[in-house]
Every structure is written in structure tokens, then in C-alpha cells.
């Protein structure tokens, strides 16, 4: 693993970091790692059901009814 040194951090931020670390029962260094991982880590993949559940309600089923056309579809491949 690599080391990361952060210089010239405002004292108020350091104090806040230490308070937050205390609330979570870990060191300031461990809290710093957790914050970086949460901010920069890979996003978790959502299931298909989660994606569907997150979609807004945009109409009724009738708004999306299939309309049959008598026209012949144009040839697009050849």
C-alpha cells in the first residue's frame, strides 16, 4: 500500500476529523482512509430491481400503449 502525506491542512479541519474519528471509534488516520475510500472508491452496482424502483412515475400504462401501424417498415439493411 502507498503512503499519503497531506500538508497545510487547516486546524479546524483536523479538529473536525478527530471528532468524527472519535464518534466512529477509530483513529484520525483510519477516519481519513474511510473518507477517501467513500469519496473515491468504486460505486456499488445496483440490481436491476433497484434501478427500476428508482425510476420516477412518468405516466400511466396507457401512455405507453403499443400502436400498430399498417405501414410496411422501411428496409434498413440492404
N, CA, C and O of each residue as an XYZ file, in Angstrom:
312
protein
N       0.836     -1.172      0.000
C       0.000      0.000      0.000
C       0.882      1.236      0.000
O       1.998      1.224      0.519
N       0.366      2.293     -0.585
C       1.095      3.551     -0.662
C       0.815      4.409      0.556
O      -0.185      4.231      1.252
N       1.724      5.347      0.798
C       1.539      6.327      1.867
C       1.122      7.641      1.252
O       1.494      7.959      0.123
N       0.341      8.410      2.006
C      -0.136      9.693      1.540
C       0.117     10.715      2.645
O      -0.301     10.519      3.786
N       0.796     11.790      2.307
C       1.076     12.855      3.255
C       0.320     14.095      2.803
O       0.465     14.535      1.663
N      -0.480     14.652      3.689
C      -1.260     15.843      3.365
C      -0.713     16.985      4.222
O      -0.704     16.901      5.450
N      -0.266     18.035      3.570
C       0.324     19.171      4.289
C      -0.617     20.367      4.259
O      -1.531     20.445      3.437
N      -0.369     21.291      5.173
C      -1.074     22.571      5.232
C      -2.587     22.414      5.329
O      -3.342     23.107      4.647
N      -3.015     21.498      6.181
C      -4.443     21.293      6.411
C      -4.877     22.255      7.513
O      -4.211     22.369      8.542
N      -5.977     22.934      7.297
C      -6.500     23.874      8.270
C      -6.770     23.177      9.603
O      -7.290     22.061      9.635
N      -6.415     23.837     10.693
C      -6.587     23.256     12.028
C      -8.038     22.891     12.322
O      -8.300     21.888     12.984
N      -8.969     23.685     11.843
C     -10.389     23.390     12.061
C     -10.774     22.071     11.404
O     -11.566     21.310     11.958
N     -10.214     21.793     10.216
C     -10.496     20.517      9.536
C      -9.906     19.352     10.316
O     -10.538     18.303     10.444
N      -8.711     19.531     10.831
C      -8.070     18.470     11.612
C      -8.897     18.180     12.859
O      -9.104     17.019     13.214
N      -9.368     19.226     13.521
C     -10.190     19.059     14.715
C     -11.478     18.309     14.382
O     -11.884     17.401     15.107
N     -12.117     18.701     13.274
C     -13.348     18.035     12.843
C     -13.087     16.573     12.507
O     -13.889     15.701     12.841
N     -11.973     16.310     11.852
C     -11.594     14.932     11.508
C     -11.429     14.097     12.773
O     -11.912     12.967     12.844
N     -10.754     14.648     13.759
C     -10.528     13.912     15.007
C     -11.833     13.670     15.750
O     -12.024     12.602     16.332
N     -12.733     14.646     15.739
C     -14.038     14.465     16.386
C     -14.845     13.376     15.676
O     -15.467     12.526     16.312
N     -14.819     13.425     14.363
C     -15.547     12.416     13.584
C     -14.968     11.027     13.821
O     -15.704     10.048     13.936
N     -13.640     10.952     13.893
C     -12.976      9.674     14.159
C     -13.401      9.131     15.521
O     -13.668      7.939     15.669
N     -13.458     10.020     16.512
C     -13.875      9.600     17.842
C     -15.292      9.054     17.861
O     -15.581      8.074     18.548
N     -16.167      9.687     17.110
C     -17.555      9.211     17.029
C     -17.635      7.808     16.435
O     -18.501      7.013     16.802
N     -16.718      7.516     15.512
C     -16.712      6.206     14.854
C     -15.779      5.208     15.535
O     -15.648      4.070     15.085
N     -15.133      5.634     16.620
C     -14.278      4.719     17.378
C     -13.018      4.305     16.652
O     -12.581      3.159     16.765
N     -12.435      5.220     15.913
C     -11.185      4.897     15.206
C     -10.244      6.094     15.233
O     -10.617      7.191     15.648
N      -9.029      5.861     14.786
C      -8.026      6.923     14.772
C      -8.334      7.926     13.664
O      -9.109      7.648     12.748
N      -7.713      9.091     13.769
C      -7.884     10.107     12.720
C      -7.366      9.568     11.384
O      -7.941      9.845     10.331
N      -6.301      8.816     11.434
C      -5.740      8.242     10.204
C      -6.716      7.244      9.572
O      -6.909      7.246      8.356
N      -7.325      6.397     10.398
C      -8.305      5.431      9.883
C      -9.533      6.161      9.348
O     -10.111      5.752      8.341
N      -9.929      7.237     10.019
C     -11.073      8.021      9.551
C     -10.763      8.659      8.198
O     -11.609      8.691      7.304
N      -9.554      9.161      8.066
C      -9.101      9.771      6.808
C      -9.172      8.748      5.679
O      -9.645      9.055      4.584
N      -8.701      7.531      5.949
C      -8.772      6.466      4.930
C     -10.218      6.157      4.558
O     -10.534      5.969      3.383
N     -11.094      6.104      5.560
C     -12.506      5.799      5.303
C     -13.158      6.895      4.456
O     -13.944      6.606      3.554
N     -12.828      8.146      4.753
C     -13.379      9.261      3.978
C     -12.902      9.192      2.534
O     -13.693      9.373      1.608
N     -11.613      8.933      2.337
C     -11.081      8.821      0.977
C     -11.714      7.653      0.223
O     -12.059      7.778     -0.953
N     -11.863      6.526      0.901
C     -12.461      5.351      0.250
C     -13.910      5.633     -0.153
O     -14.345      5.255     -1.241
N     -14.649      6.297      0.730
C     -16.054      6.605      0.420
C     -16.165      7.599     -0.725
O     -17.058      7.491     -1.567
N     -15.262      8.560     -0.754
C     -15.332      9.603     -1.782
C     -14.805      9.131     -3.135
O     -15.309      9.541     -4.180
N     -13.804      8.279     -3.112
C     -13.129      7.929     -4.365
C     -13.270      6.471     -4.760
O     -12.846      6.082     -5.848
N     -13.852      5.670     -3.902
C     -13.995      4.250     -4.197
C     -14.975      4.011     -5.323
O     -15.716      4.907     -5.727
N     -14.968      2.823     -5.807
C     -15.904      2.456     -6.883
C     -17.326      2.466     -6.359
O     -17.589      2.102     -5.212
N     -18.223      2.883     -7.210
C     -19.623      2.862     -6.828
C     -20.122      1.424     -6.868
O     -19.684      0.618     -7.689
N     -21.036      1.125     -5.976
C     -21.597     -0.221     -5.951
C     -22.599     -0.373     -7.077
O     -23.374      0.538     -7.371
N     -22.571     -1.535     -7.697
C     -23.530     -1.808     -8.767
C     -24.893     -2.070     -8.147
O     -25.017     -2.772     -7.144
N     -25.904     -1.492     -8.766
C     -27.264     -1.700     -8.295
C     -27.896     -2.829     -9.089
O     -27.560     -3.052    -10.251
N     -28.805     -3.528     -8.454
C     -29.516     -4.593     -9.147
C     -30.523     -3.981    -10.108
O     -30.864     -2.803    -10.000
N     -30.988     -4.780    -11.036
C     -31.982     -4.325    -11.997
C     -33.244     -3.859    -11.268
O     -33.852     -2.857    -11.645
N     -33.629     -4.590    -10.228
C     -34.818     -4.212     -9.455
C     -34.623     -2.849     -8.787
O     -35.563     -2.056     -8.724
N     -33.422     -2.566     -8.289
C     -33.146     -1.271     -7.662
C     -33.224     -0.144     -8.685
O     -33.742      0.933     -8.392
N     -32.709     -0.394     -9.882
C     -32.761      0.618    -10.939
C     -34.215      0.898    -11.308
O     -34.614      2.056    -11.431
N     -35.002     -0.152    -11.484
C     -36.417      0.034    -11.822
C     -37.161      0.780    -10.716
O     -37.983      1.651    -10.999
N     -36.880      0.447     -9.477
C     -37.564      1.091     -8.356
C     -37.200      2.565     -8.246
O     -37.980      3.355     -7.714
N     -36.030      2.944     -8.738
C     -35.600      4.339     -8.632
C     -36.139      5.214     -9.760
O     -35.983      6.435     -9.720
N     -36.766      4.614    -10.759
C     -37.297      5.391    -11.877
C     -38.535      6.158    -11.451
O     -39.382      5.614    -10.742
N     -38.656      7.408    -11.869
C     -39.833      8.199    -11.473
C     -41.088      7.729    -12.199
O     -41.019      7.141    -13.278
N     -42.218      8.000    -11.591
C     -43.512      7.683    -12.187
C     -43.820      8.777    -13.206
O     -44.085      9.917    -12.825
N     -43.787      8.446    -14.494
C     -43.935      9.460    -15.536
C     -45.224      9.336    -16.336
O     -45.394     10.061    -17.317
N     -46.108      8.476    -15.968
C     -47.357      8.344    -16.711
C     -48.078      7.063    -16.356
O     -47.683      6.330    -15.449
N     -49.141      6.815    -17.090
C     -49.908      5.592    -16.879
C     -49.541      4.587    -17.958
O     -48.883      4.928    -18.940
N     -49.967      3.358    -17.769
C     -49.674      2.323    -18.756
C     -50.233      2.689    -20.128
O     -49.632      2.366    -21.152
N     -51.374      3.357    -20.148
C     -51.989      3.752    -21.410
C     -51.134      4.722    -22.205
O     -51.220      4.761    -23.432
N     -50.314      5.503    -21.526
C     -49.425      6.445    -22.221
C     -48.372      5.724    -23.054
O     -47.797      6.295    -23.981
N     -48.130      4.473    -22.714
C     -47.076      3.725    -23.384
C     -47.621      2.546    -24.180
O     -46.894      1.597    -24.475
N     -48.885      2.608    -24.519
C     -49.512      1.523    -25.265
C     -48.897      1.420    -26.660
O     -48.574      2.427    -27.290
N     -48.747      0.213    -27.114
C     -48.178     -0.032    -28.437
C     -49.252      0.261    -29.483
O     -50.384     -0.210    -29.377
N     -48.885      1.034    -30.477
C     -49.806      1.382    -31.550
C     -49.346      0.636    -32.801
O     -48.227      0.825    -33.278
N     -50.226     -0.212    -33.318
C     -49.886     -0.979    -34.514
C     -50.070     -0.103    -35.753
O     -51.053      0.628    -35.876
N     -49.131     -0.192    -36.637
C     -49.200      0.579    -37.869
C     -49.415     -0.387    -39.033
O     -48.889     -1.499    -39.023
N     -50.175      0.030    -40.018
C     -50.433     -0.786    -41.206
C     -49.319     -0.594    -42.241
O     -49.208     -1.363    -43.195
N     -48.508      0.428    -42.042
C     -47.419      0.690    -42.999
C     -46.344     -0.372    -42.890
O     -46.097     -0.933    -41.822
N     -45.722     -0.629    -44.007
C     -44.623     -1.570    -44.026
C     -43.362     -0.849    -43.550
O     -43.078      0.272    -43.973
N     -42.634     -1.486    -42.692
C     -41.410     -0.885    -42.155
C     -40.376     -0.741    -43.267
O     -40.262     -1.627    -44.114
N     -39.629      0.345    -43.282
C     -38.608      0.541    -44.318
C     -37.474     -0.453    -44.139
O     -37.157     -0.863    -43.023
N     -36.869     -0.835    -45.260
C     -35.711     -1.724    -45.199
C     -34.487     -0.898    -44.851
O     -34.178      0.089    -45.520
N     -33.814     -1.297    -43.827
C     -32.633     -0.528    -43.401
C     -31.328     -1.285    -43.640
O     -30.249     -0.694    -43.586
N     -31.422     -2.591    -43.904
C     -30.226     -3.384    -44.153
C     -30.303     -4.045    -45.520
O     -30.592     -5.237    -45.624
N     -30.053     -3.296    -46.533
C     -29.953     -3.930    -47.829
C     -31.019     -3.661    -48.717
O     -31.024     -4.156    -49.844
